[in-house]
Amino acid sequence: MKTGAVYVLVAFVAVGMRWLALEVRVPGICPKVPQGVFGSCVEMCSGDESCPQRMKCCSNGCGHICMYGVPQVSMNQSRAVQVDG
């Protein structure tokens, strides 16, 4: 009985480690911070996974805050192609 419990515990730990290793990628890119603009020097997020749904962790010129990303568009011979970044 104890051996079975240990195997189950090891399985839960292994699955949990894989889940934690997954990086959340939200579509789009962070908006550019205008030159000379500095936001609050506080770290309000530490990656897209720490932000509410569909928001990205972006620089505000000093710290990081959750913001909505903007689509990344590249021009290729007069046609626009959206690229998830």
Contacts in CASP RR format, 6 or more apart in sequence:
PFRMAT RR
TARGET T0000
AUTHOR 0000-0000-0000
METHOD contacts of the structure
MODEL  1
MKTGAVYVLVAFVAVGMRWLALEVRVPGICPKVPQGVFGSCVEMCSGDES
CPQRMKCCSNGCGHICMYGVPQVSMNQSRAVQVDG
23 48 0 8 1.000
23 49 0 8 1.000
24 47 0 8 1.000
24 48 0 8 1.000
24 49 0 8 1.000
25 48 0 8 1.000
25 84 0 8 1.000
25 85 0 8 1.000
26 48 0 8 1.000
26 51 0 8 1.000
26 54 0 8 1.000
26 55 0 8 1.000
26 56 0 8 1.000
26 69 0 8 1.000
27 69 0 8 1.000
27 71 0 8 1.000
27 84 0 8 1.000
27 85 0 8 1.000
28 56 0 8 1.000
28 69 0 8 1.000
28 70 0 8 1.000
28 71 0 8 1.000
28 72 0 8 1.000
28 84 0 8 1.000
28 85 0 8 1.000
29 56 0 8 1.000
29 69 0 8 1.000
29 70 0 8 1.000
29 71 0 8 1.000
29 72 0 8 1.000
29 85 0 8 1.000
30 56 0 8 1.000
30 58 0 8 1.000
30 59 0 8 1.000
30 67 0 8 1.000
30 69 0 8 1.000
30 70 0 8 1.000
31 58 0 8 1.000
31 67 0 8 1.000
31 69 0 8 1.000
31 70 0 8 1.000
33 59 0 8 1.000
33 60 0 8 1.000
33 61 0 8 1.000
37 61 0 8 1.000
38 60 0 8 1.000
38 61 0 8 1.000
38 62 0 8 1.000
39 60 0 8 1.000
39 61 0 8 1.000
39 62 0 8 1.000
39 63 0 8 1.000
40 60 0 8 1.000
40 62 0 8 1.000
40 63 0 8 1.000
40 65 0 8 1.000
41 62 0 8 1.000
41 63 0 8 1.000
42 63 0 8 1.000
42 65 0 8 1.000
43 63 0 8 1.000
43 64 0 8 1.000
44 63 0 8 1.000
44 64 0 8 1.000
44 65 0 8 1.000
44 66 0 8 1.000
45 51 0 8 1.000
45 57 0 8 1.000
45 64 0 8 1.000
45 65 0 8 1.000
45 66 0 8 1.000
46 57 0 8 1.000
46 64 0 8 1.000
47 56 0 8 1.000
47 57 0 8 1.000
47 64 0 8 1.000
48 55 0 8 1.000
48 56 0 8 1.000
48 57 0 8 1.000
50 57 0 8 1.000
50 66 0 8 1.000
51 57 0 8 1.000
51 66 0 8 1.000
52 66 0 8 1.000
54 68 0 8 1.000
55 66 0 8 1.000
55 67 0 8 1.000
55 68 0 8 1.000
55 69 0 8 1.000
56 66 0 8 1.000
56 67 0 8 1.000
56 68 0 8 1.000
56 69 0 8 1.000
57 64 0 8 1.000
57 65 0 8 1.000
57 66 0 8 1.000
58 64 0 8 1.000
58 65 0 8 1.000
58 66 0 8 1.000
58 67 0 8 1.000
58 69 0 8 1.000
60 67 0 8 1.000
71 82 0 8 1.000
72 82 0 8 1.000
72 83 0 8 1.000
72 84 0 8 1.000
72 85 0 8 1.000
73 80 0 8 1.000
73 81 0 8 1.000
73 82 0 8 1.000
73 83 0 8 1.000
74 80 0 8 1.000
74 81 0 8 1.000
74 83 0 8 1.000
END
